[in-house]
Amino acid sequence: MKYDVVIGLEIHAELSSKSKVFCQCAQQFGGEQNTRCCPRCSAMPGTLPLLNRTAVEYAVIAGLCLNCDINAFSAFDRKNYFYPDLPKAYQISQFFYPICTDGCVDIGSKTVRVNRIHIEEDAGKLIHDEYAGISLADYNRCGVPLIEIVTEPDMTCADEAIAFVEAVASRLRYAEVCDAKMEEGSIRCDVNISLKPEGSDVLGTRAEIKNLNSLKSISRAIEYEIKRQSDLLDRGERIIQETRRFNDNNGRTLSMRSKEEAHDYRYFPEPDIPAIMFDRTQIESIAAKIPMLPEQRLKIYVEEYGVSEVEAKIILTKKEYSDFFNAAVAEYPNYKSTSNLIVVEVFRLINDNGCDGDFKFTPQSLAKLIKMLDEDIITKAAQKTILSVMFERGGDPETIAKDMGLVIVNDSEGVANAIKEVIDANPKAVGEYRSGQEKVFGFLMGQVARKVGKSATPALVREMLLKALK
Ligand SMILES: [Zn+2]
């Protein structure tokens, strides 16, 4: 039987505020266990939460980036569960009144609706040492500010789910509210997936696959679930509503527990944190701080700057590259040459030498290098050589060109001599050209250029040769 696949996502994104959400402990990835904890985030009796203003502001920015409504009123609730990764035995989250609702993200082929975004605190990490038979708790991550982005079940395959996660990660990175490093767990994803008979309007029973932390595992887990669920349905069996875990080693999902319903968590309003209230002016002043997002930049690059879409998208893979490009063209607006030099030459140097967007040369020196070629001060080949020196150790392109003898001198006497020699040596070709066979010009031009080498620009050689052949 054929089935339609229905996928919804819950993305947990760590906000990159300097401190945790309800205390002043620093939040960073890694570090020695239990060194970034205080009585508040380790839930000592008598401590009270203290809401981090920056984290709230970042959640608003995330909501605006995903086209959400920012609610004038939102509030925190306690989600009760007993598990040693959160010593309070409840998690502070937003259940009844989330901060953002009703967003949408365009993923090219379609629009995925965002149901809500809420703020919550992260839990600690448990390390299970099976050899010693013990479990260790690291509370450094306790209280790290998270947003949970919950979509409507609008996706129908792994590719759409990946496209959504990538679009969200890219926007959050550009807005500088989350570093979106999946390998460090700053973005984690739960996938809700169900199957229904093709064309049916009735949703099937869904399974939730928890805590996927790479695009590859999201994709593999979805593929596996489609196969598992369709096999069950083909055999006339029932899908159980449950939470499943993905095993990266064998590519399978396995049951963790039957799925909880909201009432299992006994949500109730958090009495220790006042509600968050926003007026329009406050939201507008936060919105004004958001840097331009990749979609807007793409439009400008392609439509205003005339850069090819392929090159524009490559430059936009990282905000650092895009900012670098913007600064270079602000200095000298040859958009196409700049994008081309970055995409072809700079990226080749990055691939060969490894570099993470932290260049030793400035956008201004790249702009100067492009201008030097445009003004016939150097050749295209020299531009490449100079760029690789700049990549390796920085420096001013003009100084490098002089030091390496790469400046074109435009020695017109030398060119005149070369032209004379070529004309004398090729009477047949010259005759042909003069009798109207213009394509011979290329051959003669090549002969002269070889003799001239780097001592004159092609433009000068061409101009003088044309004159001499008249
Ligand atoms: Zn703390």
Residues whose N, C-alpha, C, O or C-beta is under 5 A from the ligand:
A	BS01	ZN	C23 Q24 C25 R36 C37 C38 R40 C41
